[in-house]
Amino acid sequence: MTIRTALPVPRRRSSGAVALVVAALLALVAGCAGESTRTNAVSVSTGSAAPPTSTVAGGPVTLAPTWPEGGQAAVSVDDAREPLASGSAKRTPTASLAKVMTAYLFLKAKPLAAGAPGPSFTISAEEANRYPERLRRFESLTPVTAGESFTERRALEALMAVSASNVAHEIARWVDGDEATFVARMNRTAKELGMRDTHYTDPSGFDRATVSTAADQVRLFRVAMREPAFAAVAGVRSYTDSAQITKSNSNTLLGREGVLAGKTGFTTPAGGNLVFAAERRIDGRPQLVVAAVMAQRKGSTAAAAINASETLIRSIGTP
């Protein structure tokens, strides 16, 4: 059956029908973490009933997402008020998805014009000296030297394309002077954006105590995508480091299935994670779809999250 959460249940029902409605609502609460309280006229289907719809500015759109078997995922279509979510709504380590917030706050503090390199910043001796330690901890890095200059755009491309954790920590220093103040800014912004299940302890996400949910990551990414500079750097296909070595973006979905931008993440505690934006046609109308897949436990890279995300986006409209 389909339960339309924005509509009242008709009064004339048999006791059997009422029991089915109650059971469906209980399952909805358990599986969708509060989706039944949405005010954007979302209907969620169970069993083999009709697919759900989500109301956006142009009217209702029909969704039938193919969710990952494990972990958690969420999808938002265009300007729908709340994401549809699947799986556990439990907080889970973000891994490098935390860098989405770091990039977003960097751009809010230092607005970047389209195509411009932006201001230049200098790598600190402290961060340069930490490179061997970070390498031993298997953090994602880009080579840096003390005093090396990074433009804002180059730093953002290193952050988003090759997930440079050392650059994430330097951005915290460039914006706020120290990491603790920047992390406080991250948590304050998360609260302002309605990310109720997110808590940051570091700017890179390597710390397993930096946690969130797929729905919260969708909330953040759709706001970040409104910044043209963010959309540009989150869609960069490769990055060339100071040694002139070019590395491809690990998000192999870029450029396929309408995917415009995204951010991967992987640590052993987090599993594979991906948040992304794609242009799709749904019910004949072009829509921006933002989705996140988290806590994918197969393998030792973000590949499982990328594969699950590809299946998910293919089930939502057409490119």
N, C-alpha and C positions, 0 to 999 in steps of 0.2 A: 504494500500500500504506500501511498505518498502522504506524508504528514506536512501540511503547509503551516509553518510556525507563525505566519503572520495572520492566519485566519482562525476564528473560533471553531471549536468542534460542534457540529450540529447537535441539537438537543435530542432529536428522535433517533435513537440508536438502540439496538438490542443489547442485552447484557454481554453477549459474546463479542459484539463489535466493540463495545466499550473496553472490554478486557484486552482486545488486540491493540486498540489505540494506546492504552496505558502501557502495555509491554513495549510498543514501538517507541513511545516517549522515553521510557527508562533506558532503552538501548541507545537512543539518541543522546541523552545526557551523558551516559558513560563513554560513548565513543567519540563524541564531537565536542566535548569540553565546553558546554554552554552555548552551542550553536542554536539551541532551541529558543534562546532569548533574543535572537537577532531581530532588528527592526527593519531590515532591508528586504523583506519578503522573500526569504530563501526557503525553498522547500527541499527536504532531504528524503530520498527514497530508501526503502528497505526491501530486501528480497528481490523479486523480479519485477517490481512495479515500475512505473514510468520514471525517467531520470529527473533529478532535481533541477530547479530553475533558480536563477539569481537575478534580482532586479537591479538594473543599472540605469543610467540616465536615459538611454534609448528604449527602455522597456525590458521585460523579462527575457533572459537568455537561458537556453537549455544546456545542462551539464550532465555528463555521465562519466566522471573521472575514473580511470583505472588506477587505484591506489596501490602503493607498495604493499607487499605481504607483511613486512615487519617494519619496525621503526615508526616514524610519523611523517605526515605530509600535510600541506595546506595549499589552497589555490584561491586567488582573488581575481575576478574579472573586472577590468577597467575600474570604475569608481564604486563598485559594490562596497557597502559599508564594512562588512566583516568577511574574513576568509571562510571558505568551507574547509573543514579539517577532518583528518582521518588518523586512526591509530591513537597511541597514548598521547595525552596532553602533558605528560610529565616533563619537567625541565630536564634537558640533556645538554652535555657539553657542546659548544658551538664549533670548536676548532676554529679554522680561519674565517668562518662567517662573521666573526667579531670585527674583521677588518672592514666590513661594509659600514659599520658605525664609525670606525676610525676615519675612513675616507669621507663619509658624509660630514663629520664634524670639522675635518680639515677644510673642506670646501665652504662650510658655513662660516668658519673663522677667516678664511682667505679666499673669497670668491674668485673664480677663474673664468675668464672670458673664453668664448668658443675659439679653439685653435691656438690660444695664447699659451706660452710656456709658464707664465706666472712668476712670482718672486723666487729667488734662489735661497737655499738653506745649506748649512754646513754640517757634515757628519761630525759628531763629537768624538774625542779621543776615547771616552768611556765606552761608547757603543762599538767603536772600531776594535777596541781591546777585547770585547766580549764575543767577537766573531768565532774564535776557536771553541769557546764554551758552548755557544748556541749550536755550532756544527756537531759537537759531540752529543747534544741532546736531540739531534735529528729535526731541528727546526727548519722551516723553509726560509732560505736566505738569498740575498744577492751580495756579491763582494762589495765591501766598503773600506775606505781608508780614512783616517783622521784628517779632517780639513777638506774632504771631498765635497764638491758642490753638487747639489741636486735641485733642479727646478721643481716647482710644485707638481707640474704635469709628469715629469719623469718619476718623481717619488710615488705619485698615485698609480702610474702604470706598473712600477715595480711591485707595489702593494697588491694590486688587483690581478695582474697577469701572472706573476710568478710567486705571489703570496709571501713577499719578503717580510718576515717577522721583525728583522732588525730595523727596517724602514718604519714599520708600525710604531716601534718604541721611540724612534727619532721624531716622528710626527707628533707624538704626545708631548715631547719636549719642545718642539717648535711652536706648538699651539699654546701650551699652558706653562711652559718652563719646567715642569716636572710631571712624572707619570701619575702620581696620586691625584693631582688636581684634574688631569685629563680624564682619568677613570671616573672620578666624581661627575665630570661633565657627561660622560657616556651614560651613566646611570640616571642622571637628572633628565637627559634627553629621552631615554627609553621610557621613563615615567610620563613625560609630556606627550609621547606618541602613543600612549596606551598599551605599551609592551609590559603587561602585568606579570608575565612569567619570565622575565629576563633580568639577569644580574651579571654585570661585568666586573672582573677583577684585574684585567690586563687589556692592553690595546690590540694584542695579536690573536688571542683565543687559544694560545698554547696551554695556558693554565686551565686545568680541567674544572676549576671552580667558576669559570666564565660559562654561564648556562643560559639557555633560552628554549623556545619551542618553535616548531615550523610556522605556526600561525603568527607569532611575534616577528619572525624573520620576514614573513611576507609583508606585514605592516610596515616594517622599516624599509624594505627594498622598494615598495611602491612609492613611498615618500621620496626616497633618494633618487628614483628615476625621474622625478620632476626637475632635477637639476641637470641641465644639458651636459655639463662637464662630467658629472658622475656617469651618466649614460654612456658617454664617449669612452672614458677610461675603463669602465666595466665591460666594454665590448672589444677591448684591444686584444688582438689575436696572438701577439708575441711581444717580447721585451728583450732589448739588447743591453747587456751589462757593461761595466766599465772595462772589462777585458775584451769587449767586442764579440762576446758570445751571445748568440740569439737563442732564446728559449721560447717554446710555444706555450700558450695559455693551456693549463691543464683542463679547462672546460671545453671538451671536444664537441659540445652541443652548439657552440657559437657558430652562427651562420647556417644552422640546420633547423628544420621545423619552425622557422620563424624566430628563433632565439636571437635576441639582440644583445643581451648582457647577462652577466652572472658572476657568482663567486663560489668556488669550491672550498672544501675543507676536509681535512682528515687528521685525526690522531687516534691512537688506540682506544682511549676512553670514549671518544666521540663517535668513532666509526666514520663512514663516509657521509658527507653533507653537501648539498648544493642548493643555492637560491638563485633564481633566474627570472628574466622577463622575456616574453615572446609575443609577437604579433600573430593573432589567429583570427580567422573568420568564424563566427559562431552565429547560427541562425541567420546566415547571410550578411552579418554586420561585422566590420573590423573591430577587434577588441584587443586591448593590451592585457595579457594574462601574466600575472606574477605568481610564482609557485616556489615552494621549498620542500625538499626531501631531506630528512635527517635520520641519524642513528641507523645507517645501513651497515650491517656487520660483516658482509662478505668481503674478503680480500684485505689488502693493506694499503689501499689508495682510495680516492674518491670515486673510482670507477663504478662501484655498485650504486652509488647515489646518482651518477650520471645516467646509467642504464635505466634505473627506475624512473628518473625524470623524463627520459625520452619516451618511455611507455606512457607516462602520465600525460605529457603534452600532446602526444598523438591521439589521445582519447578525448581531447578538448578541441572541437572545431577542426579547421583545416588551415594550412599555411597561407 
